[in-house]
Amino acid sequence: MDGDTYASYFLQPEALAHRRYEALRAVCVDELSLRDAAQLFDVSYGTVRNWFSEFCRTQDAGQAPPFSPHPNVDDL
């Protein structure tokens, strides 16, 4: 099994929604700065800043983030 091949799926996601998820995960879980996450996932700092701001707003409002399969956390 080639672990590098599998790891690249997460570290170099191609789909924008997947990149968004991984960038936010890196900021929230791995405690990367917004700038470092932007560089790691090849998007602008402003984009990651907007993603993070939107994520925080939805979480604070008790709503599921846009990449969640559930439209609302109350539906769980």
PQR file with spaces between the fields and no chain letter, atoms N, CA, C, O and H, PARSE charges and radii, in Angstrom:
ATOM       1  N    MET     1       0.855   -1.180    0.000 -0.4000 1.5000
ATOM       2  CA   MET     1       0.000    0.000    0.000 -0.0000 2.0000
ATOM       3  C    MET     1       0.895    1.235    0.000  0.5500 1.7000
ATOM       4  O    MET     1       1.852    1.319    0.770 -0.5500 1.4000
ATOM       5  N    ASP     2       0.582    2.175   -0.855 -0.4000 1.5000
ATOM       6  CA   ASP     2       1.368    3.402   -0.974 -0.0000 2.0000
ATOM       7  C    ASP     2       0.698    4.513   -0.170  0.5500 1.7000
ATOM       8  O    ASP     2      -0.214    5.175   -0.665 -0.5500 1.4000
ATOM       9  H    ASP     2      -0.195    2.107   -1.481  0.4000 1.0000
ATOM      10  N    GLY     3       1.145    4.715    1.063 -0.4000 1.5000
ATOM      11  CA   GLY     3       0.567    5.719    1.942 -0.0000 2.0000
ATOM      12  C    GLY     3       0.640    7.124    1.389  0.5500 1.7000
ATOM      13  O    GLY     3      -0.246    7.939    1.645 -0.5500 1.4000
ATOM      14  H    GLY     3       1.886    4.177    1.465  0.4000 1.0000
ATOM      15  N    ASP     4       1.703    7.425    0.621 -0.4000 1.5000
ATOM      16  CA   ASP     4       1.842    8.762    0.044 -0.0000 2.0000
ATOM      17  C    ASP     4       0.730    9.060   -0.948  0.5500 1.7000
ATOM      18  O    ASP     4       0.231   10.183   -1.016 -0.5500 1.4000
ATOM      19  H    ASP     4       2.423    6.763    0.413  0.4000 1.0000
ATOM      20  N    THR     5       0.345    8.043   -1.719 -0.4000 1.5000
ATOM      21  CA   THR     5      -0.729    8.224   -2.687 -0.0000 2.0000
ATOM      22  C    THR     5      -2.033    8.542   -1.978  0.5500 1.7000
ATOM      23  O    THR     5      -2.773    9.431   -2.399 -0.5500 1.4000
ATOM      24  H    THR     5       0.750    7.131   -1.663  0.4000 1.0000
ATOM      25  N    TYR     6      -2.311    7.829   -0.920 -0.4000 1.5000
ATOM      26  CA   TYR     6      -3.544    8.059   -0.175 -0.0000 2.0000
ATOM      27  C    TYR     6      -3.494    9.384    0.569  0.5500 1.7000
ATOM      28  O    TYR     6      -4.496   10.096    0.638 -0.5500 1.4000
ATOM      29  H    TYR     6      -1.710    7.107   -0.579  0.4000 1.0000
ATOM      30  N    ALA     7      -2.353    9.716    1.118 -0.4000 1.5000
ATOM      31  CA   ALA     7      -2.218   10.974    1.849 -0.0000 2.0000
ATOM      32  C    ALA     7      -2.413   12.169    0.920  0.5500 1.7000
ATOM      33  O    ALA     7      -2.964   13.190    1.331 -0.5500 1.4000
ATOM      34  H    ALA     7      -1.539    9.138    1.062  0.4000 1.0000
ATOM      35  N    SER     8      -1.969   12.049   -0.320 -0.4000 1.5000
ATOM      36  CA   SER     8      -2.093   13.181   -1.243 -0.0000 2.0000
ATOM      37  C    SER     8      -3.559   13.514   -1.522  0.5500 1.7000
ATOM      38  O    SER     8      -3.884   14.659   -1.835 -0.5500 1.4000
ATOM      39  H    SER     8      -1.521   11.219   -0.654  0.4000 1.0000
ATOM      40  N    TYR     9      -4.445   12.521   -1.411 -0.4000 1.5000
ATOM      41  CA   TYR     9      -5.872   12.791   -1.591 -0.0000 2.0000
ATOM      42  C    TYR     9      -6.337   13.844   -0.588  0.5500 1.7000
ATOM      43  O    TYR     9      -7.140   14.713   -0.930 -0.5500 1.4000
ATOM      44  H    TYR     9      -4.181   11.591   -1.157  0.4000 1.0000
ATOM      45  N    PHE    10      -5.841   13.775    0.639 -0.4000 1.5000
ATOM      46  CA   PHE    10      -6.234   14.709    1.692 -0.0000 2.0000
ATOM      47  C    PHE    10      -5.388   15.979    1.691  0.5500 1.7000
ATOM      48  O    PHE    10      -5.894   17.064    1.982 -0.5500 1.4000
ATOM      49  H    PHE    10      -5.189   13.069    0.917  0.4000 1.0000
ATOM      50  N    LEU    11      -4.115   15.849    1.369 -0.4000 1.5000
ATOM      51  CA   LEU    11      -3.218   16.993    1.430 -0.0000 2.0000
ATOM      52  C    LEU    11      -3.232   17.840    0.166  0.5500 1.7000
ATOM      53  O    LEU    11      -2.830   19.003    0.196 -0.5500 1.4000
ATOM      54  H    LEU    11      -3.704   14.968    1.133  0.4000 1.0000
ATOM      55  N    GLN    12      -3.690   17.270   -0.945 -0.4000 1.5000
ATOM      56  CA   GLN    12      -3.745   18.003   -2.206 -0.0000 2.0000
ATOM      57  C    GLN    12      -5.095   17.748   -2.885  0.5500 1.7000
ATOM      58  O    GLN    12      -5.130   17.251   -4.011 -0.5500 1.4000
ATOM      59  H    GLN    12      -4.017   16.326   -0.970  0.4000 1.0000
ATOM      60  N    PRO    13      -6.191   18.078   -2.225 -0.5600 1.5000
ATOM      61  CA   PRO    13      -7.509   17.813   -2.815  0.2800 2.0000
ATOM      62  C    PRO    13      -7.729   18.636   -4.074  0.5500 1.7000
ATOM      63  O    PRO    13      -7.297   19.784   -4.172 -0.5500 1.4000
ATOM      64  N    GLU    14      -8.405   18.027   -5.027 -0.4000 1.5000
ATOM      65  CA   GLU    14      -8.650   18.706   -6.293 -0.0000 2.0000
ATOM      66  C    GLU    14      -9.977   19.454   -6.308  0.5500 1.7000
ATOM      67  O    GLU    14     -10.059   20.558   -6.845 -0.5500 1.4000
ATOM      68  H    GLU    14      -8.756   17.094   -4.947  0.4000 1.0000
ATOM      69  N    ALA    15     -11.007   18.868   -5.729 -0.4000 1.5000
ATOM      70  CA   ALA    15     -12.325   19.506   -5.720 -0.0000 2.0000
ATOM      71  C    ALA    15     -12.324   20.678   -4.743  0.5500 1.7000
ATOM      72  O    ALA    15     -11.775   20.580   -3.645 -0.5500 1.4000
ATOM      73  H    ALA    15     -10.940   17.971   -5.292  0.4000 1.0000
ATOM      74  N    LEU    16     -12.937   21.781   -5.147 -0.4000 1.5000
ATOM      75  CA   LEU    16     -12.947   22.985   -4.316 -0.0000 2.0000
ATOM      76  C    LEU    16     -13.617   22.745   -2.967  0.5500 1.7000
ATOM      77  O    LEU    16     -13.124   23.221   -1.945 -0.5500 1.4000
ATOM      78  H    LEU    16     -13.382   21.861   -6.039  0.4000 1.0000
ATOM      79  N    ALA    17     -14.730   22.017   -2.945 -0.4000 1.5000
ATOM      80  CA   ALA    17     -15.413   21.744   -1.678 -0.0000 2.0000
ATOM      81  C    ALA    17     -14.518   20.935   -0.741  0.5500 1.7000
ATOM      82  O    ALA    17     -14.523   21.152    0.471 -0.5500 1.4000
ATOM      83  H    ALA    17     -15.131   21.630   -3.776  0.4000 1.0000
ATOM      84  N    HIS    18     -13.758   20.012   -1.301 -0.4000 1.5000
ATOM      85  CA   HIS    18     -12.844   19.209   -0.485 -0.0000 2.0000
ATOM      86  C    HIS    18     -11.696   20.074    0.031  0.5500 1.7000
ATOM      87  O    HIS    18     -11.284   19.942    1.183 -0.5500 1.4000
ATOM      88  H    HIS    18     -13.754   19.836   -2.285  0.4000 1.0000
ATOM      89  N    ARG    19     -11.183   20.954   -0.821 -0.4000 1.5000
ATOM      90  CA   ARG    19     -10.120   21.880   -0.386 -0.0000 2.0000
ATOM      91  C    ARG    19     -10.611   22.773    0.739  0.5500 1.7000
ATOM      92  O    ARG    19      -9.886   23.046    1.695 -0.5500 1.4000
ATOM      93  H    ARG    19     -11.518   21.061   -1.758  0.4000 1.0000
ATOM      94  N    ARG    20     -11.849   23.221    0.615 -0.4000 1.5000
ATOM      95  CA   ARG    20     -12.438   24.076    1.652 -0.0000 2.0000
ATOM      96  C    ARG    20     -12.506   23.325    2.980  0.5500 1.7000
ATOM      97  O    ARG    20     -12.109   23.848    4.021 -0.5500 1.4000
ATOM      98  H    ARG    20     -12.438   22.999   -0.162  0.4000 1.0000
ATOM      99  N    TYR    21     -13.009   22.108    2.932 -0.4000 1.5000
ATOM     100  CA   TYR    21     -13.102   21.290    4.142 -0.0000 2.0000
ATOM     101  C    TYR    21     -11.723   21.081    4.771  0.5500 1.7000
ATOM     102  O    TYR    21     -11.542   21.295    5.970 -0.5500 1.4000
ATOM     103  H    TYR    21     -13.331   21.683    2.086  0.4000 1.0000
ATOM     104  N    GLU    22     -10.762   20.665    3.962 -0.4000 1.5000
ATOM     105  CA   GLU    22      -9.426   20.371    4.486 -0.0000 2.0000
ATOM     106  C    GLU    22      -8.740   21.630    5.021  0.5500 1.7000
ATOM     107  O    GLU    22      -8.036   21.568    6.029 -0.5500 1.4000
ATOM     108  H    GLU    22     -10.909   20.491    2.988  0.4000 1.0000
ATOM     109  N    ALA    23      -8.937   22.766    4.359 -0.4000 1.5000
ATOM     110  CA   ALA    23      -8.339   24.017    4.839 -0.0000 2.0000
ATOM     111  C    ALA    23      -8.935   24.402    6.196  0.5500 1.7000
ATOM     112  O    ALA    23      -8.206   24.785    7.110 -0.5500 1.4000
ATOM     113  H    ALA    23      -9.509   22.817    3.540  0.4000 1.0000
ATOM     114  N    LEU    24     -10.254   24.299    6.324 -0.4000 1.5000
ATOM     115  CA   LEU    24     -10.894   24.620    7.603 -0.0000 2.0000
ATOM     116  C    LEU    24     -10.492   23.633    8.686  0.5500 1.7000
ATOM     117  O    LEU    24     -10.299   24.014    9.840 -0.5500 1.4000
ATOM     118  H    LEU    24     -10.847   23.988    5.581  0.4000 1.0000
ATOM     119  N    ARG    25     -10.368   22.381    8.320 -0.4000 1.5000
ATOM     120  CA   ARG    25      -9.928   21.377    9.284 -0.0000 2.0000
ATOM     121  C    ARG    25      -8.507   21.698    9.760  0.5500 1.7000
ATOM     122  O    ARG    25      -8.204   21.592   10.949 -0.5500 1.4000
ATOM     123  H    ARG    25     -10.525   22.071    7.382  0.4000 1.0000
ATOM     124  N    ALA    26      -7.651   22.089    8.830 -0.4000 1.5000
ATOM     125  CA   ALA    26      -6.276   22.426    9.182 -0.0000 2.0000
ATOM     126  C    ALA    26      -6.227   23.618   10.138  0.5500 1.7000
ATOM     127  O    ALA    26      -5.406   23.645   11.056 -0.5500 1.4000
ATOM     128  H    ALA    26      -7.898   22.175    7.864  0.4000 1.0000
ATOM     129  N    VAL    27      -7.096   24.597    9.928 -0.4000 1.5000
ATOM     130  CA   VAL    27      -7.137   25.774   10.797 -0.0000 2.0000
ATOM     131  C    VAL    27      -7.694   25.389   12.174  0.5500 1.7000
ATOM     132  O    VAL    27      -7.115   25.744   13.200 -0.5500 1.4000
ATOM     133  H    VAL    27      -7.762   24.576    9.182  0.4000 1.0000
ATOM     134  N    CYS    28      -8.797   24.678   12.192 -0.4000 1.5000
ATOM     135  CA   CYS    28      -9.496   24.387   13.449 -0.0000 2.0000
ATOM     136  C    CYS    28      -8.873   23.247   14.253  0.5500 1.7000
ATOM     137  O    CYS    28      -8.839   23.303   15.483 -0.5500 1.4000
ATOM     138  H    CYS    28      -9.268   24.390   11.358  0.4000 1.0000
ATOM     139  N    VAL    29      -8.384   22.224   13.572 -0.4000 1.5000
ATOM     140  CA   VAL    29      -7.867   21.043   14.272 -0.0000 2.0000
ATOM     141  C    VAL    29      -6.352   21.090   14.415  0.5500 1.7000
ATOM     142  O    VAL    29      -5.812   20.866   15.498 -0.5500 1.4000
ATOM     143  H    VAL    29      -8.412   22.179   12.574  0.4000 1.0000
ATOM     144  N    ASP    30      -5.679   21.382   13.319 -0.4000 1.5000
ATOM     145  CA   ASP    30      -4.216   21.393   13.334 -0.0000 2.0000
ATOM     146  C    ASP    30      -3.647   22.738   13.764  0.5500 1.7000
ATOM     147  O    ASP    30      -2.437   22.882   13.937 -0.5500 1.4000
ATOM     148  H    ASP    30      -6.118   21.564   12.439  0.4000 1.0000
ATOM     149  N    GLU    31      -4.530   23.729   13.938 -0.4000 1.5000
ATOM     150  CA   GLU    31      -4.177   25.065   14.394 -0.0000 2.0000
ATOM     151  C    GLU    31      -3.212   25.794   13.462  0.5500 1.7000
ATOM     152  O    GLU    31      -2.352   26.551   13.913 -0.5500 1.4000
ATOM     153  H    GLU    31      -5.514   23.612   13.798  0.4000 1.0000
ATOM     154  N    LEU    32      -3.364   25.557   12.150 -0.4000 1.5000
ATOM     155  CA   LEU    32      -2.603   26.330   11.170 -0.0000 2.0000
ATOM     156  C    LEU    32      -3.185   27.730   11.106  0.5500 1.7000
ATOM     157  O    LEU    32      -4.372   27.932   11.361 -0.5500 1.4000
ATOM     158  H    LEU    32      -4.062   24.942   11.783  0.4000 1.0000
ATOM     159  N    SER    33      -2.357   28.678   10.769 -0.4000 1.5000
ATOM     160  CA   SER    33      -2.867   30.029   10.552 -0.0000 2.0000
ATOM     161  C    SER    33      -3.661   30.038    9.243  0.5500 1.7000
ATOM     162  O    SER    33      -3.506   29.150    8.404 -0.5500 1.4000
ATOM     163  H    SER    33      -1.393   28.513   10.562  0.4000 1.0000
ATOM     164  N    LEU    34      -4.503   31.044    9.083 -0.4000 1.5000
ATOM     165  CA   LEU    34      -5.261   31.158    7.844 -0.0000 2.0000
ATOM     166  C    LEU    34      -4.313   31.281    6.648  0.5500 1.7000
ATOM     167  O    LEU    34      -4.566   30.704    5.590 -0.5500 1.4000
ATOM     168  H    LEU    34      -4.629   31.766    9.764  0.4000 1.0000
ATOM     169  N    ARG    35      -3.232   32.026    6.818 -0.4000 1.5000
ATOM     170  CA   ARG    35      -2.252   32.199    5.738 -0.0000 2.0000
ATOM     171  C    ARG    35      -1.576   30.874    5.383  0.5500 1.7000
ATOM     172  O    ARG    35      -1.398   30.556    4.207 -0.5500 1.4000
ATOM     173  H    ARG    35      -3.027   32.495    7.677  0.4000 1.0000
ATOM     174  N    ASP    36      -1.203   30.106    6.406 -0.4000 1.5000
ATOM     175  CA   ASP    36      -0.552   28.824    6.140 -0.0000 2.0000
ATOM     176  C    ASP    36      -1.510   27.847    5.463  0.5500 1.7000
ATOM     177  O    ASP    36      -1.110   27.114    4.559 -0.5500 1.4000
ATOM     178  H    ASP    36      -1.348   30.364    7.361  0.4000 1.0000
ATOM     179  N    ALA    37      -2.758   27.832    5.890 -0.4000 1.5000
ATOM     180  CA   ALA    37      -3.752   26.953    5.268 -0.0000 2.0000
ATOM     181  C    ALA    37      -3.984   27.357    3.813  0.5500 1.7000
ATOM     182  O    ALA    37      -4.118   26.498    2.941 -0.5500 1.4000
ATOM     183  H    ALA    37      -3.083   28.428    6.624  0.4000 1.0000
ATOM     184  N    ALA    38      -4.033   28.651    3.553 -0.4000 1.5000
ATOM     185  CA   ALA    38      -4.217   29.129    2.179 -0.0000 2.0000
ATOM     186  C    ALA    38      -3.068   28.661    1.291  0.5500 1.7000
ATOM     187  O    ALA    38      -3.285   28.193    0.174 -0.5500 1.4000
ATOM     188  H    ALA    38      -3.924   29.349    4.261  0.4000 1.0000
ATOM     189  N    GLN    39      -1.874   28.789    1.788 -0.4000 1.5000
ATOM     190  CA   GLN    39      -0.706   28.372    1.018 -0.0000 2.0000
ATOM     191  C    GLN    39      -0.704   26.858    0.811  0.5500 1.7000
ATOM     192  O    GLN    39      -0.425   26.378   -0.287 -0.5500 1.4000
ATOM     193  H    GLN    39      -1.698   29.169    2.696  0.4000 1.0000
ATOM     194  N    LEU    40      -1.014   26.115    1.859 -0.4000 1.5000
ATOM     195  CA   LEU    40      -1.007   24.655    1.784 -0.0000 2.0000
ATOM     196  C    LEU    40      -2.017   24.130    0.774  0.5500 1.7000
ATOM     197  O    LEU    40      -1.748   23.155    0.073 -0.5500 1.4000
ATOM     198  H    LEU    40      -1.242   26.505    2.752  0.4000 1.0000
ATOM     199  N    PHE    41      -3.177   24.773    0.698 -0.4000 1.5000
ATOM     200  CA   PHE    41      -4.243   24.283   -0.174 -0.0000 2.0000
ATOM     201  C    PHE    41      -4.405   25.114   -1.446  0.5500 1.7000
ATOM     202  O    PHE    41      -5.403   24.994   -2.156 -0.5500 1.4000
ATOM     203  H    PHE    41      -3.396   25.566    1.268  0.4000 1.0000
ATOM     204  N    ASP    42      -3.415   25.952   -1.720 -0.4000 1.5000
ATOM     205  CA   ASP    42      -3.322   26.694   -2.978 -0.0000 2.0000
ATOM     206  C    ASP    42      -4.557   27.539   -3.278  0.5500 1.7000
ATOM     207  O    ASP    42      -5.108   27.506   -4.379 -0.5500 1.4000
ATOM     208  H    ASP    42      -2.604   26.049   -1.143  0.4000 1.0000
ATOM     209  N    VAL    43      -4.971   28.291   -2.271 -0.4000 1.5000
ATOM     210  CA   VAL    43      -6.045   29.277   -2.437 -0.0000 2.0000
ATOM     211  C    VAL    43      -5.575   30.572   -1.789  0.5500 1.7000
ATOM     212  O    VAL    43      -4.605   30.572   -1.032 -0.5500 1.4000
ATOM     213  H    VAL    43      -4.524   28.317   -1.377  0.4000 1.0000
ATOM     214  N    SER    44      -6.248   31.660   -2.079 -0.4000 1.5000
ATOM     215  CA   SER    44      -5.810   32.937   -1.522 -0.0000 2.0000
ATOM     216  C    SER    44      -6.146   33.025   -0.029  0.5500 1.7000
ATOM     217  O    SER    44      -7.039   32.346    0.478 -0.5500 1.4000
ATOM     218  H    SER    44      -7.037   31.660   -2.694  0.4000 1.0000
ATOM     219  N    TYR    45      -5.398   33.882    0.638 -0.4000 1.5000
ATOM     220  CA   TYR    45      -5.651   34.137    2.058 -0.0000 2.0000
ATOM     221  C    TYR    45      -7.074   34.653    2.260  0.5500 1.7000
ATOM     222  O    TYR    45      -7.762   34.230    3.189 -0.5500 1.4000
ATOM     223  H    TYR    45      -4.673   34.434    0.225  0.4000 1.0000
ATOM     224  N    GLY    46      -7.516   35.564    1.396 -0.4000 1.5000
ATOM     225  CA   GLY    46      -8.866   36.115    1.503 -0.0000 2.0000
ATOM     226  C    GLY    46      -9.938   35.050    1.383  0.5500 1.7000
ATOM     227  O    GLY    46     -10.967   35.118    2.057 -0.5500 1.4000
ATOM     228  H    GLY    46      -6.957   35.908    0.641  0.4000 1.0000
ATOM     229  N    THR    47      -9.701   34.072    0.531 -0.4000 1.5000
ATOM     230  CA   THR    47     -10.654   32.971    0.370 -0.0000 2.0000
ATOM     231  C    THR    47     -10.761   32.171    1.655  0.5500 1.7000
ATOM     232  O    THR    47     -11.864   31.886    2.120 -0.5500 1.4000
ATOM     233  H    THR    47      -8.866   34.017   -0.016  0.4000 1.0000
ATOM     234  N    VAL    48      -9.630   31.807    2.229 -0.4000 1.5000
ATOM     235  CA   VAL    48      -9.657   31.027    3.474 -0.0000 2.0000
ATOM     236  C    VAL    48     -10.264   31.860    4.597  0.5500 1.7000
ATOM     237  O    VAL    48     -11.012   31.338    5.423 -0.5500 1.4000
ATOM     238  H    VAL    48      -8.733   32.039    1.851  0.4000 1.0000
ATOM     239  N    ARG    49      -9.948   33.141    4.630 -0.4000 1.5000
ATOM     240  CA   ARG    49     -10.536   34.018    5.645 -0.0000 2.0000
ATOM     241  C    ARG    49     -12.053   34.042    5.507  0.5500 1.7000
ATOM     242  O    ARG    49     -12.762   33.974    6.511 -0.5500 1.4000
ATOM     243  H    ARG    49      -9.341   33.565    3.959  0.4000 1.0000
ATOM     244  N    ASN    50     -12.565   34.137    4.278 -0.4000 1.5000
ATOM     245  CA   ASN    50     -14.014   34.108    4.056 -0.0000 2.0000
ATOM     246  C    ASN    50     -14.621   32.763    4.436  0.5500 1.7000
ATOM     247  O    ASN    50     -15.676   32.714    5.070 -0.5500 1.4000
ATOM     248  H    ASN    50     -11.989   34.191    3.462  0.4000 1.0000
ATOM     249  N    TRP    51     -13.961   31.670    4.052 -0.4000 1.5000
ATOM     250  CA   TRP    51     -14.450   30.334    4.421 -0.0000 2.0000
ATOM     251  C    TRP    51     -14.543   30.196    5.934  0.5500 1.7000
ATOM     252  O    TRP    51     -15.530   29.684    6.463 -0.5500 1.4000
ATOM     253  H    TRP    51     -13.105   31.709    3.537  0.4000 1.0000
ATOM     254  N    PHE    52     -13.500   30.660    6.627 -0.4000 1.5000
ATOM     255  CA   PHE    52     -13.476   30.533    8.082 -0.0000 2.0000
ATOM     256  C    PHE    52     -14.552   31.397    8.723  0.5500 1.7000
ATOM     257  O    PHE    52     -15.215   30.966    9.667 -0.5500 1.4000
ATOM     258  H    PHE    52     -12.698   31.075    6.198  0.4000 1.0000
ATOM     259  N    SER    53     -14.727   32.603    8.222 -0.4000 1.5000
ATOM     260  CA   SER    53     -15.751   33.497    8.751 -0.0000 2.0000
ATOM     261  C    SER    53     -17.144   32.897    8.568  0.5500 1.7000
ATOM     262  O    SER    53     -17.963   32.916    9.487 -0.5500 1.4000
ATOM     263  H    SER    53     -14.189   32.953    7.455  0.4000 1.0000
ATOM     264  N    GLU    54     -17.404   32.366    7.379 -0.4000 1.5000
ATOM     265  CA   GLU    54     -18.703   31.739    7.111 -0.0000 2.0000
ATOM     266  C    GLU    54     -18.904   30.507    7.988  0.5500 1.7000
ATOM     267  O    GLU    54     -19.996   30.280    8.509 -0.5500 1.4000
ATOM     268  H    GLU    54     -16.740   32.350    6.632  0.4000 1.0000
ATOM     269  N    PHE    55     -17.858   29.720    8.147 -0.4000 1.5000
ATOM     270  CA   PHE    55     -17.928   28.536    9.002 -0.0000 2.0000
ATOM     271  C    PHE    55     -18.276   28.924   10.438  0.5500 1.7000
ATOM     272  O    PHE    55     -19.139   28.302   11.058 -0.5500 1.4000
ATOM     273  H    PHE    55     -16.971   29.904    7.725  0.4000 1.0000
ATOM     274  N    CYS    56     -17.614   29.939   10.963 -0.4000 1.5000
ATOM     275  CA   CYS    56     -17.879   30.391   12.331 -0.0000 2.0000
ATOM     276  C    CYS    56     -19.310   30.900   12.472  0.5500 1.7000
ATOM     277  O    CYS    56     -19.979   30.601   13.462 -0.5500 1.4000
ATOM     278  H    CYS    56     -16.913   30.444   10.459  0.4000 1.0000
ATOM     279  N    ARG    57     -19.782   31.666   11.492 -0.4000 1.5000
ATOM     280  CA   ARG    57     -21.161   32.171   11.530 -0.0000 2.0000
ATOM     281  C    ARG    57     -22.172   31.030   11.569  0.5500 1.7000
ATOM     282  O    ARG    57     -23.108   31.050   12.368 -0.5500 1.4000
ATOM     283  H    ARG    57     -19.239   31.909   10.689  0.4000 1.0000
ATOM     284  N    THR    58     -21.981   30.038   10.706 -0.4000 1.5000
ATOM     285  CA   THR    58     -22.945   28.931   10.672 -0.0000 2.0000
ATOM     286  C    THR    58     -22.889   28.122   11.959  0.5500 1.7000
ATOM     287  O    THR    58     -23.926   27.701   12.472 -0.5500 1.4000
ATOM     288  H    THR    58     -21.221   30.022   10.056  0.4000 1.0000
ATOM     289  N    GLN    59     -21.702   27.905   12.479 -0.4000 1.5000
ATOM     290  CA   GLN    59     -21.570   27.162   13.738 -0.0000 2.0000
ATOM     291  C    GLN    59     -22.213   27.933   14.887  0.5500 1.7000
ATOM     292  O    GLN    59     -22.939   27.354   15.695 -0.5500 1.4000
ATOM     293  H    GLN    59     -20.859   28.248   12.063  0.4000 1.0000
ATOM     294  N    ASP    60     -21.953   29.220   14.960 -0.4000 1.5000
ATOM     295  CA   ASP    60     -22.517   30.048   16.030 -0.0000 2.0000
ATOM     296  C    ASP    60     -24.041   30.109   15.952  0.5500 1.7000
ATOM     297  O    ASP    60     -24.715   30.266   16.970 -0.5500 1.4000
ATOM     298  H    ASP    60     -21.363   29.690   14.304  0.4000 1.0000
ATOM     299  N    ALA    61     -24.578   29.984   14.737 -0.4000 1.5000
ATOM     300  CA   ALA    61     -26.032   30.016   14.542 -0.0000 2.0000
ATOM     301  C    ALA    61     -26.669   28.633   14.696  0.5500 1.7000
ATOM     302  O    ALA    61     -27.884   28.483   14.565 -0.5500 1.4000
ATOM     303  H    ALA    61     -24.030   29.857   13.910  0.4000 1.0000
ATOM     304  N    GLY    62     -25.835   27.621   14.975 -0.4000 1.5000
ATOM     305  CA   GLY    62     -26.349   26.267   15.136 -0.0000 2.0000
ATOM     306  C    GLY    62     -26.704   25.602   13.823  0.5500 1.7000
ATOM     307  O    GLY    62     -27.487   24.652   13.797 -0.5500 1.4000
ATOM     308  H    GLY    62     -24.848   27.743   15.081  0.4000 1.0000
ATOM     309  N    GLN    63     -26.132   26.095   12.731 -0.4000 1.5000
ATOM     310  CA   GLN    63     -26.389   25.525   11.409 -0.0000 2.0000
ATOM     311  C    GLN    63     -25.216   24.658   10.967  0.5500 1.7000
ATOM     312  O    GLN    63     -24.084   24.831   11.418 -0.5500 1.4000
ATOM     313  H    GLN    63     -25.496   26.866   12.753  0.4000 1.0000
ATOM     314  N    ALA    64     -25.513   23.735   10.085 -0.4000 1.5000
ATOM     315  CA   ALA    64     -24.461   22.886    9.539 -0.0000 2.0000
ATOM     316  C    ALA    64     -23.639   23.672    8.522  0.5500 1.7000
ATOM     317  O    ALA    64     -24.179   24.526    7.818 -0.5500 1.4000
ATOM     318  H    ALA    64     -26.433   23.594    9.718  0.4000 1.0000
ATOM     319  N    PRO    65     -22.342   23.394    8.439 -0.5600 1.5000
ATOM     320  CA   PRO    65     -21.523   24.068    7.435  0.2800 2.0000
ATOM     321  C    PRO    65     -21.932   23.625    6.037  0.5500 1.7000
ATOM     322  O    PRO    65     -22.576   22.587    5.883 -0.5500 1.4000
ATOM     323  N    PRO    66     -21.569   24.398    5.015 -0.5600 1.5000
ATOM     324  CA   PRO    66     -22.006   24.104    3.648  0.2800 2.0000
ATOM     325  C    PRO    66     -21.560   22.742    3.133  0.5500 1.7000
ATOM     326  O    PRO    66     -22.221   22.174    2.263 -0.5500 1.4000
ATOM     327  N    PHE    67     -20.463   22.206    3.644 -0.4000 1.5000
ATOM     328  CA   PHE    67     -19.982   20.919    3.141 -0.0000 2.0000
ATOM     329  C    PHE    67     -20.580   19.738    3.888  0.5500 1.7000
ATOM     330  O    PHE    67     -20.254   18.589    3.589 -0.5500 1.4000
ATOM     331  H    PHE    67     -19.927   22.667    4.351  0.4000 1.0000
ATOM     332  N    SER    68     -21.450   20.003    4.854 -0.4000 1.5000
ATOM     333  CA   SER    68     -22.085   18.931    5.619 -0.0000 2.0000
ATOM     334  C    SER    68     -23.180   18.271    4.791  0.5500 1.7000
ATOM     335  O    SER    68     -23.889   18.954    4.052 -0.5500 1.4000
ATOM     336  H    SER    68     -21.715   20.936    5.097  0.4000 1.0000
ATOM     337  N    PRO    69     -23.331   16.943    4.903 -0.5600 1.5000
ATOM     338  CA   PRO    69     -24.403   16.274    4.176  0.2800 2.0000
ATOM     339  C    PRO    69     -25.775   16.565    4.762  0.5500 1.7000
ATOM     340  O    PRO    69     -26.796   16.281    4.135 -0.5500 1.4000
ATOM     341  N    HIS    70     -25.801   17.133    5.964 -0.4000 1.5000
ATOM     342  CA   HIS    70     -27.058   17.443    6.624 -0.0000 2.0000
ATOM     343  C    HIS    70     -27.355   18.941    6.495  0.5500 1.7000
ATOM     344  O    HIS    70     -26.495   19.760    6.816 -0.5500 1.4000
ATOM     345  H    HIS    70     -24.972   17.364    6.473  0.4000 1.0000
ATOM     346  N    PRO    71     -28.538   19.313    6.038 -0.5600 1.5000
ATOM     347  CA   PRO    71     -28.832   20.732    5.852  0.2800 2.0000
ATOM     348  C    PRO    71     -28.893   21.514    7.155  0.5500 1.7000
ATOM     349  O    PRO    71     -28.696   22.729    7.144 -0.5500 1.4000
ATOM     350  N    ASN    72     -29.160   20.855    8.272 -0.4000 1.5000
ATOM     351  CA   ASN    72     -29.275   21.539    9.548 -0.0000 2.0000
ATOM     352  C    ASN    72     -28.908   20.566   10.655  0.5500 1.7000
ATOM     353  O    ASN    72     -29.336   19.413   10.624 -0.5500 1.4000
ATOM     354  H    ASN    72     -29.320   19.868    8.281  0.4000 1.0000
ATOM     355  N    VAL    73     -28.124   21.005   11.633 -0.4000 1.5000
ATOM     356  CA   VAL    73     -27.714   20.105   12.713 -0.0000 2.0000
ATOM     357  C    VAL    73     -28.908   19.626   13.527  0.5500 1.7000
ATOM     358  O    VAL    73     -28.827   18.576   14.164 -0.5500 1.4000
ATOM     359  H    VAL    73     -27.776   21.942   11.659  0.4000 1.0000
ATOM     360  N    ASP    74     -30.017   20.367   13.524 -0.4000 1.5000
ATOM     361  CA   ASP    74     -31.199   19.933   14.249 -0.0000 2.0000
ATOM     362  C    ASP    74     -31.843   18.709   13.611  0.5500 1.7000
ATOM     363  O    ASP    74     -32.643   18.025   14.250 -0.5500 1.4000
ATOM     364  H    ASP    74     -30.083   21.220   13.006  0.4000 1.0000
ATOM     365  N    ASP    75     -31.500   18.426   12.350 -0.4000 1.5000
ATOM     366  CA   ASP    75     -32.063   17.287   11.644 -0.0000 2.0000
ATOM     367  C    ASP    75     -31.389   15.979   12.003  0.5500 1.7000
ATOM     368  O    ASP    75     -31.858   14.912   11.605 -0.5500 1.4000
ATOM     369  H    ASP    75     -30.850   18.981   11.831  0.4000 1.0000
ATOM     370  N    LEU    76     -30.293   16.042   12.752 -0.4000 1.5000
ATOM     371  CA   LEU    76     -29.557   14.823   13.091 -0.0000 2.0000
ATOM     372  C    LEU    76     -30.304   13.961   14.058  0.5500 1.7000
ATOM     373  O    LEU    76     -29.817   12.898   14.443 -0.5500 1.4000
ATOM     374  H    LEU    76     -29.913   16.908   13.075  0.4000 1.0000
